[in-house]
Amino acid sequence: MFKQFYNDRIDSSQWLIEFLMHFKFARNLIVKSKFGKVGTDTDIRPHTNFYGTRNIEIGDRVSIRDGAHISSVFSGSKAAEGVKLIIGSDVLIAPDVMITTNAHKYSDPHQLIRQQGGYSESVIIEDDVWIGRGATILHGVTIGRGSVIGAHSLVNKSIPPNSVAVGTPCKVIKK
């Protein structure tokens, strides 16, 4: 169900949280207690995974659908200081979207990638953005106000405001 909705481990009451996440009123109370900021009329569906919730800010009237994976902390470690994942107001996030502020280092060919550590860069999704099903938003990206990201796109560079962007890697096809 709701695999990791918390910053640190939650005790045996996790089953209760998972159960309550199926009810919108309870979901909103739990979300507001765990996140850096959550606006009004935000709808976060069950089966959504969050990591590093204290570094995530969500605006008003945001809709996050089932299966989204939103991470603002590097694999089991604390997020880099000052790194945030900010989702503006009136944002629509379709099912199975992945958003992450994290990446692995891999520049030293003489060392295992997993031993090289990682780094984090903020992600900003401005107001009135629609992110299509299965899209991936990578670290260091800003998606401008009024933009649409096509289904299954890989966003690895910032997208200007009022753009339609699609593909892997994501490219603007309409402004």
Backbone bond lengths (Angstrom), bond angles and torsions (degrees), N, CA, C in turn:
res aa  C-N    CA-C-N  psi(-1)  N-CA   C-N-CA  omega(-1)  CA-C   N-CA-C  phi
1 M - - - 1.455 - - 1.524 110.02 -
2 F 1.281 118.39 -112.01 1.463 121.50 -176.04 1.518 108.17 -92.80
3 K 1.340 117.89 85.01 1.463 123.80 -165.86 1.527 113.66 -58.53
4 Q 1.335 116.96 -58.45 1.462 118.21 -179.21 1.509 108.80 -137.86
5 F 1.310 115.58 99.21 1.449 122.26 -176.87 1.524 109.84 -110.10
6 Y 1.282 118.08 21.56 1.436 120.80 -168.66 1.515 110.55 -140.83
7 N 1.302 113.31 162.34 1.455 120.01 179.73 1.523 109.86 -80.25
8 D 1.302 117.21 -49.12 1.453 123.19 177.48 1.527 107.28 -115.12
9 R 1.286 117.24 172.13 1.455 120.70 -179.10 1.531 110.96 -62.13
10 I 1.324 115.05 139.94 1.455 121.00 174.59 1.523 106.75 -103.41
11 D 1.332 116.39 142.02 1.464 120.71 -175.41 1.525 112.31 -69.69
12 S 1.316 117.04 -157.70 1.462 122.44 -174.65 1.525 113.45 -64.21
13 S 1.320 118.74 -9.15 1.466 120.89 177.73 1.532 111.22 -77.23
14 Q 1.326 118.56 2.51 1.464 122.26 179.37 1.528 111.78 -56.28
15 W 1.326 117.95 -38.25 1.463 120.02 179.46 1.517 111.06 -60.16
16 L 1.341 117.58 -36.95 1.464 121.20 179.05 1.525 110.31 -67.06
17 I 1.315 116.82 -42.27 1.466 120.75 177.89 1.523 109.70 -61.71
18 E 1.331 117.16 -44.90 1.461 120.37 179.19 1.526 111.30 -60.64
19 F 1.320 117.65 -40.79 1.462 122.03 178.73 1.528 110.45 -65.47
20 L 1.329 116.53 -47.28 1.466 120.71 -177.37 1.529 112.86 -65.55
21 M 1.332 117.03 -24.62 1.467 120.42 -179.06 1.526 112.13 -63.85
22 H 1.331 117.91 -13.42 1.460 121.11 178.02 1.523 112.19 -81.78
23 F 1.324 117.77 -5.88 1.454 122.19 179.85 1.519 109.32 -115.27
24 K 1.328 116.81 122.26 1.465 121.56 -171.59 1.529 112.53 -54.90
25 F 1.324 118.79 -44.90 1.465 120.63 -177.94 1.521 110.69 -60.96
26 A 1.319 117.53 -43.11 1.462 121.41 -179.49 1.525 110.71 -70.87
27 R 1.334 115.66 -39.95 1.463 121.21 178.50 1.518 109.91 -55.93
28 N 1.342 116.68 -46.30 1.461 120.52 -178.68 1.524 112.15 -63.93
29 L 1.324 118.40 -38.47 1.466 121.11 177.82 1.524 111.09 -65.18
30 I 1.329 116.62 -44.54 1.464 120.72 -179.67 1.528 110.09 -64.33
31 V 1.319 115.93 -45.36 1.465 120.75 -178.88 1.526 110.54 -59.72
32 K 1.319 117.34 -47.05 1.474 120.51 -177.97 1.518 111.97 -62.84
33 S 1.338 117.74 -28.74 1.460 119.85 -178.77 1.532 112.87 -80.73
34 K 1.320 118.43 -18.15 1.455 121.73 -173.44 1.530 114.84 -105.67
35 F 1.323 117.69 -24.97 1.463 121.16 -172.66 1.521 111.79 -94.25
36 G 1.350 115.47 159.65 1.459 121.15 175.33 1.518 110.90 -58.74
37 K 1.348 116.32 -42.08 1.464 121.98 178.18 1.517 107.99 -161.25
38 V 1.329 115.74 139.31 1.464 121.39 174.08 1.518 107.19 -139.10
39 G 1.339 115.86 128.39 1.462 120.85 179.87 1.519 112.37 -79.29
40 T 1.328 115.21 -171.27 1.457 121.43 -178.58 1.524 111.18 -85.28
41 D 1.328 115.46 158.02 1.468 123.53 176.87 1.523 113.42 53.80
42 T 1.317 116.64 34.86 1.456 121.48 177.18 1.524 108.61 -89.89
43 D 1.332 116.02 135.61 1.462 121.50 -177.85 1.531 109.21 -120.26
44 I 1.317 115.63 106.96 1.462 121.85 177.71 1.521 106.83 -110.01
45 R 1.311 115.84 116.67 1.456 121.51 -175.65 1.533 111.41 -77.04
46 P 1.332 116.42 157.19 1.466 119.84 175.22 1.536 110.57 -62.20
47 H 1.286 116.41 167.85 1.474 123.33 179.41 1.518 111.62 65.91
48 T 1.321 115.77 28.55 1.463 122.18 175.46 1.520 106.77 -107.80
49 N 1.326 117.09 135.27 1.468 121.54 -178.03 1.515 110.06 -105.53
50 F 1.332 115.77 129.68 1.463 121.80 176.26 1.525 108.89 -123.58
51 Y 1.317 115.97 142.12 1.461 122.84 175.22 1.519 107.26 -133.03
52 G 1.318 118.11 135.31 1.457 121.16 179.45 1.515 112.29 70.97
53 T 1.318 117.19 45.07 1.465 121.58 -171.77 1.525 114.03 -61.18
54 R 1.305 118.26 -29.15 1.474 120.08 -179.59 1.530 111.76 -65.13
55 N 1.325 117.29 -20.17 1.467 121.50 179.90 1.527 112.70 -98.21
56 I 1.329 116.23 8.03 1.461 121.21 -178.11 1.523 109.08 -108.85
57 E 1.338 115.78 128.95 1.463 121.94 176.66 1.520 108.10 -118.70
58 I 1.333 116.18 130.96 1.459 122.21 -176.92 1.521 108.58 -124.47
59 G 1.336 116.86 130.09 1.460 122.30 -177.67 1.523 113.29 -79.24
60 D 1.326 115.75 -165.83 1.462 123.02 -179.35 1.528 111.56 -80.05
61 R 1.330 115.34 149.27 1.469 123.09 173.29 1.537 112.79 54.28
62 V 1.311 115.88 42.73 1.469 122.12 177.62 1.525 108.54 -94.61
63 S 1.316 116.48 140.17 1.459 122.14 176.92 1.521 108.88 -120.61
64 I 1.337 116.08 119.82 1.462 122.08 178.09 1.525 106.66 -119.58
65 R 1.320 116.91 115.98 1.464 122.52 -173.28 1.530 112.71 -87.58
66 D 1.321 114.88 171.90 1.462 122.89 -176.22 1.531 113.01 -53.97
67 G 1.316 114.82 142.69 1.459 120.74 172.20 1.515 114.96 83.36
68 A 1.335 118.30 0.44 1.468 119.46 177.08 1.526 109.38 -66.59
69 H 1.325 115.93 148.31 1.471 123.06 179.51 1.524 105.64 -127.86
70 I 1.335 116.36 110.98 1.469 121.08 -173.03 1.521 107.95 -124.67
71 S 1.345 116.22 118.83 1.454 121.15 -171.49 1.521 111.90 -130.64
72 S 1.334 114.79 129.50 1.456 120.57 175.33 1.525 110.91 -129.27
73 V 1.314 115.68 37.26 1.462 120.67 176.61 1.525 107.55 -150.82
74 F 1.299 117.51 141.66 1.463 120.67 -177.68 1.509 110.75 -83.66
75 S 1.308 116.53 122.10 1.476 127.26 176.89 1.517 115.70 4.22
76 G 1.299 116.56 82.15 1.454 120.71 173.39 1.511 115.33 78.64
77 S 1.323 119.26 0.96 1.455 120.77 178.17 1.518 109.41 -115.87
78 K 1.297 116.16 173.32 1.456 120.29 179.98 1.530 109.62 -75.95
79 A 1.338 115.66 148.22 1.464 120.77 178.26 1.528 109.30 -64.56
80 A 1.305 115.91 149.90 1.454 120.58 176.40 1.526 108.64 -59.35
81 E 1.304 116.19 143.31 1.451 120.63 -177.44 1.523 111.13 -58.04
82 G 1.315 115.86 130.74 1.462 121.12 177.43 1.521 114.83 83.77
83 V 1.325 118.38 -6.24 1.463 120.99 -179.95 1.523 108.87 -80.26
84 K 1.323 115.56 129.25 1.465 121.76 -178.49 1.514 109.77 -129.49
85 L 1.304 114.80 158.46 1.452 122.18 168.66 1.525 104.92 -120.11
86 I 1.328 116.17 108.82 1.459 121.63 -173.94 1.519 109.50 -112.71
87 I 1.322 115.66 123.65 1.456 123.18 177.05 1.524 105.94 -113.11
88 G 1.328 117.21 117.06 1.461 121.78 -177.31 1.515 112.79 -69.26
89 S 1.324 116.38 -167.91 1.464 122.50 -179.79 1.520 111.19 -86.14
90 D 1.329 115.63 155.13 1.468 123.13 176.64 1.527 112.33 58.95
91 V 1.319 116.46 37.09 1.461 122.65 179.08 1.533 108.59 -97.48
92 L 1.327 115.40 136.20 1.464 122.27 176.46 1.528 108.41 -111.11
93 I 1.312 116.77 120.01 1.458 122.17 178.84 1.526 107.00 -116.89
94 A 1.324 115.59 113.17 1.465 122.29 -175.95 1.535 110.85 -72.52
95 P 1.339 117.18 172.13 1.459 120.17 179.08 1.533 112.84 -60.49
96 D 1.315 115.22 150.57 1.468 124.42 171.95 1.532 114.37 65.32
97 V 1.312 118.05 21.42 1.470 121.75 175.98 1.520 108.76 -78.46
98 M 1.342 116.94 142.30 1.460 121.81 175.30 1.521 108.62 -118.01
99 I 1.327 116.33 128.27 1.463 122.06 177.16 1.517 106.72 -128.66
100 T 1.337 117.36 127.64 1.465 119.94 -178.53 1.527 111.55 -141.64
101 T 1.315 115.34 144.09 1.463 121.74 174.25 1.528 110.71 -95.92
102 N 1.316 118.29 5.34 1.465 122.70 -167.12 1.525 113.70 -114.06
103 A 1.329 115.21 154.12 1.459 121.34 174.40 1.531 109.33 -154.64
104 H 1.307 115.60 158.46 1.469 121.59 176.15 1.517 110.03 -91.95
105 K 1.319 115.33 148.27 1.467 120.89 169.99 1.524 106.78 -86.22
106 Y 1.340 116.24 145.74 1.471 118.76 -178.94 1.537 111.94 -152.16
107 S 1.320 117.45 22.84 1.465 121.06 -173.73 1.526 115.11 -77.23
108 D 1.325 119.25 -21.35 1.460 122.20 -177.81 1.533 110.02 -95.07
109 P 1.335 118.31 105.37 1.463 120.49 -177.76 1.531 113.47 -69.50
110 H 1.336 117.52 -11.12 1.461 121.79 -178.93 1.526 112.81 -94.73
111 Q 1.315 116.63 2.42 1.455 120.94 -178.90 1.529 108.70 -128.66
112 L 1.322 116.18 143.68 1.453 120.15 177.21 1.530 109.93 -59.59
113 I 1.318 117.19 140.88 1.461 121.38 180.00 1.520 110.49 -57.21
114 R 1.305 117.70 -44.02 1.461 119.86 -177.47 1.518 112.96 -63.94
115 Q 1.343 118.01 -19.32 1.457 121.63 178.84 1.529 112.42 -90.85
116 Q 1.321 117.60 -8.37 1.460 120.75 -177.23 1.527 113.23 -85.85
117 G 1.311 116.35 -6.86 1.458 119.62 176.50 1.521 112.12 80.87
118 G 1.300 114.95 -161.63 1.449 119.93 -177.70 1.511 110.94 -149.89
119 Y 1.310 115.27 -178.06 1.458 120.98 177.75 1.519 108.58 -148.62
120 S 1.317 116.00 164.67 1.456 122.01 -178.57 1.520 110.30 -131.74
121 E 1.334 115.80 144.70 1.461 122.85 173.83 1.526 107.65 -137.89
122 S 1.319 116.75 142.99 1.463 121.37 -177.19 1.516 112.44 -60.35
123 V 1.332 115.38 150.53 1.459 123.89 172.11 1.522 106.54 -121.08
124 I 1.338 116.35 131.48 1.459 121.08 178.60 1.520 108.59 -125.82
125 I 1.322 115.16 122.85 1.457 121.64 174.23 1.525 105.29 -112.26
126 E 1.327 116.09 110.14 1.460 120.35 -175.62 1.527 110.93 -73.60
127 D 1.335 117.10 178.04 1.460 123.46 -176.49 1.529 112.62 -61.96
128 D 1.332 115.43 153.40 1.466 123.95 171.24 1.532 112.56 58.14
129 V 1.324 115.97 49.32 1.468 122.09 178.83 1.527 108.39 -112.96
130 W 1.327 115.95 142.46 1.466 122.09 175.01 1.524 107.40 -117.87
131 I 1.317 116.64 121.58 1.465 122.24 178.80 1.525 107.33 -110.34
132 G 1.337 116.68 118.08 1.455 122.82 -176.03 1.516 113.63 -71.94
133 R 1.296 114.70 163.27 1.462 123.65 -176.40 1.532 112.80 -51.73
134 G 1.325 115.24 132.76 1.452 121.30 173.16 1.524 115.66 72.77
135 A 1.320 118.08 9.58 1.472 120.21 178.32 1.528 109.49 -70.17
136 T 1.337 115.37 153.68 1.464 121.94 176.56 1.514 108.30 -121.74
137 I 1.331 116.66 125.67 1.457 123.34 179.20 1.522 106.96 -111.75
138 L 1.342 116.95 117.45 1.458 121.10 -175.87 1.527 112.74 -94.31
139 H 1.329 115.43 168.43 1.461 125.10 -178.54 1.530 112.60 -53.03
140 G 1.339 115.69 146.86 1.457 121.55 173.68 1.518 115.43 77.92
141 V 1.327 118.09 10.82 1.460 122.49 -174.18 1.524 110.71 -100.84
142 T 1.341 115.74 142.82 1.460 122.29 167.94 1.513 107.55 -119.41
143 I 1.330 116.50 129.65 1.464 121.15 175.35 1.522 106.20 -106.44
144 G 1.338 115.98 117.68 1.455 122.11 -173.61 1.520 114.13 -68.76
145 R 1.299 114.50 156.08 1.470 124.37 -179.68 1.529 111.39 -51.17
146 G 1.333 116.13 136.02 1.458 121.43 174.38 1.514 114.90 76.10
147 S 1.321 117.97 14.25 1.466 121.08 -177.53 1.524 111.90 -90.94
148 V 1.332 114.89 157.50 1.458 123.05 176.13 1.524 107.59 -123.06
149 I 1.329 116.37 130.00 1.462 122.33 177.20 1.526 106.70 -110.10
150 G 1.326 116.67 123.34 1.462 121.87 -177.18 1.517 112.90 -67.06
151 A 1.316 114.96 157.41 1.465 122.08 179.36 1.529 110.78 -57.04
152 H 1.299 116.31 139.38 1.471 125.24 176.17 1.529 113.68 61.33
153 S 1.323 117.43 22.38 1.466 121.10 176.34 1.521 110.14 -80.01
154 L 1.337 116.14 153.59 1.459 123.03 175.57 1.521 107.36 -113.10
155 V 1.334 116.44 107.18 1.464 121.57 -177.50 1.522 108.48 -94.21
156 N 1.331 116.18 105.15 1.463 121.05 179.98 1.524 112.45 -115.94
157 K 1.346 116.86 1.14 1.465 122.89 175.28 1.520 107.92 -138.51
158 S 1.316 116.61 155.26 1.462 120.90 -178.36 1.520 111.53 -62.75
159 I 1.332 115.88 148.18 1.459 123.99 -178.85 1.531 107.27 -113.99
160 P 1.346 117.98 128.08 1.470 119.74 -179.14 1.532 112.03 -68.98
161 P 1.328 116.85 162.35 1.460 120.91 178.96 1.535 112.16 -58.42
162 N 1.340 114.87 152.25 1.469 123.11 174.57 1.521 113.50 54.62
163 S 1.314 115.67 43.37 1.458 121.48 -179.29 1.524 110.64 -117.24
164 V 1.323 114.96 154.05 1.458 121.31 167.14 1.519 105.26 -110.28
165 A 1.335 116.66 124.51 1.459 120.94 -176.20 1.526 109.22 -131.45
166 V 1.334 115.48 137.22 1.464 121.11 -178.49 1.519 110.64 -142.79
167 G 1.325 115.53 163.30 1.459 120.95 169.44 1.511 115.18 104.25
168 T 1.337 112.78 176.55 1.446 122.35 179.03 1.519 108.75 -131.92
169 P 1.312 119.23 101.02 1.458 126.94 0.29 1.532 110.76 -74.45
170 C 1.315 115.45 159.43 1.460 123.05 -175.69 1.522 110.92 -68.05
171 K 1.338 115.92 131.90 1.468 121.65 177.61 1.525 108.66 -130.64
172 V 1.337 115.65 144.59 1.465 120.97 177.64 1.514 108.76 -71.83
173 I 1.338 116.47 127.09 1.455 120.38 178.20 1.527 111.93 -112.16
174 K 1.343 116.76 -10.91 1.462 119.77 179.65 1.520 108.78 -157.61
175 K 1.329 115.36 136.97 1.478 120.93 175.44 1.499 108.81 -118.12
